[in-house]
Amino acid sequence: QPSPAFASLRLAAASAAMGSETKVYVGNLAHSTTKESLEDHFAHYGEIAECVVMTEKDSGRSRGFGFVTFTTSAAMDAAVRASHEIDGRTVNCKRAMRETRDRHGGKHDDGGGG
């Protein structure tokens, strides 16, 4: 039987892999939208593993977008299919895509978020 440390590493790796498959980008957020209000809104679609509103490093002010990671792909699919209004503002919700870098260090977006 694997050690508890190995089992927790396996679980963390599985969660990270699943997170990229169940993560949504949420754009056009009001600057007043908090992690809590974002999470409250999207909890209606299923259990949330992680929720974050991206902020400016210096001021802490919202950058107007965030990410929600669900525990299931069914919850993510339901959220992506729906229209959303949070804190009085219509927001965009689409499957998050991983950002990649080219050989020269430039960033490329795989089509989601931003």
C-alpha positions as CSV (number, residue, x, y, z in Angstrom):
1,Q,0.0,0.0,0.0
2,P,1.4,3.5,-0.9
3,S,2.5,5.7,1.9
4,P,0.2,8.6,3.0
5,A,2.6,11.1,1.5
6,F,2.6,9.4,-1.9
7,A,-1.2,9.2,-1.8
8,S,-1.5,12.9,-1.0
9,L,0.9,13.7,-3.9
10,R,-1.2,11.6,-6.2
11,L,-4.3,13.4,-5.1
12,A,-2.7,16.8,-5.6
13,A,-1.5,15.9,-9.1
14,A,-5.0,14.6,-10.0
15,S,-6.6,17.8,-8.6
16,A,-4.2,20.0,-10.6
17,A,-4.9,18.0,-13.8
18,M,-8.6,18.1,-13.3
19,G,-8.5,21.8,-12.4
20,S,-7.3,22.7,-15.9
21,E,-10.3,20.8,-17.3
22,T,-12.8,22.3,-15.0
23,K,-11.6,26.0,-14.8
24,V,-13.6,28.9,-16.2
25,Y,-12.4,32.4,-17.0
26,V,-14.8,35.1,-15.8
27,G,-14.3,38.5,-17.5
28,N,-15.9,41.9,-17.3
29,L,-16.2,41.8,-13.5
30,A,-17.2,44.9,-11.6
31,H,-14.3,46.3,-9.5
32,S,-16.5,45.7,-6.5
33,T,-16.8,42.0,-7.2
34,T,-15.0,39.9,-4.5
35,K,-13.9,36.3,-4.3
36,E,-16.9,35.7,-2.1
37,S,-19.5,37.2,-4.4
38,L,-18.0,35.3,-7.4
39,E,-18.0,32.1,-5.5
40,D,-21.6,32.6,-4.2
41,H,-22.8,33.2,-7.8
42,F,-21.1,30.1,-9.3
43,A,-21.9,27.8,-6.4
44,H,-25.3,27.4,-8.0
45,Y,-23.7,25.3,-10.8
46,G,-21.8,22.9,-8.6
47,E,-19.1,22.5,-6.0
48,I,-16.2,24.9,-6.3
49,A,-12.6,23.8,-5.7
50,E,-11.0,27.2,-6.1
51,C,-12.1,30.8,-6.9
52,V,-10.0,33.9,-7.4
53,V,-10.4,37.5,-8.5
54,M,-7.2,38.7,-10.1
55,T,-5.9,41.9,-8.5
56,E,-3.3,44.5,-9.1
57,K,-0.1,43.8,-7.1
58,D,0.4,47.3,-5.9
59,S,-3.1,48.6,-5.2
60,G,-5.0,45.3,-4.6
61,R,-7.7,46.6,-6.9
62,S,-9.6,44.1,-9.1
63,R,-8.2,43.7,-12.6
64,G,-11.8,42.9,-13.8
65,F,-11.5,39.2,-14.3
66,G,-11.1,36.0,-12.3
67,F,-11.2,32.2,-12.4
68,V,-13.5,29.6,-10.9
69,T,-12.4,25.9,-10.8
70,F,-15.2,23.4,-10.3
71,T,-14.9,19.9,-9.0
72,T,-16.7,18.4,-12.0
73,S,-16.7,19.0,-15.7
74,A,-20.6,18.9,-15.6
75,A,-20.6,22.0,-13.3
76,M,-18.2,23.8,-15.6
77,D,-20.2,23.0,-18.7
78,A,-23.4,24.3,-17.0
79,A,-21.7,27.5,-16.0
80,V,-20.3,28.1,-19.5
81,R,-23.7,27.5,-21.1
82,A,-25.4,30.0,-18.8
83,S,-25.5,33.8,-19.0
84,H,-24.3,35.6,-15.8
85,E,-24.9,38.9,-14.1
86,I,-22.8,39.5,-11.0
87,D,-22.9,42.7,-8.9
88,G,-25.1,44.4,-11.6
89,R,-22.8,43.6,-14.5
90,T,-23.1,41.1,-17.3
91,V,-19.9,39.0,-17.2
92,N,-18.3,36.7,-19.7
93,C,-17.7,33.1,-18.7
94,K,-15.8,30.6,-20.8
95,R,-13.5,27.6,-20.4
96,A,-10.1,28.8,-19.3
97,M,-7.2,27.8,-21.6
98,R,-3.7,27.4,-20.5
99,E,-1.3,30.1,-21.6
100,T,1.8,28.7,-23.4
101,R,5.2,30.3,-24.3
102,D,6.9,30.1,-27.6
103,R,10.6,29.4,-28.1
104,H,11.4,33.1,-27.8
105,G,9.7,33.5,-24.5
106,G,6.6,35.2,-25.9
107,K,3.2,34.4,-24.5
108,H,0.4,32.8,-26.5
109,D,-3.2,32.3,-25.4
110,D,-4.8,29.0,-26.3
111,G,-8.1,30.7,-26.9
112,G,-9.7,31.3,-23.4
113,G,-9.6,34.0,-21.0
114,G,-8.7,37.6,-21.6
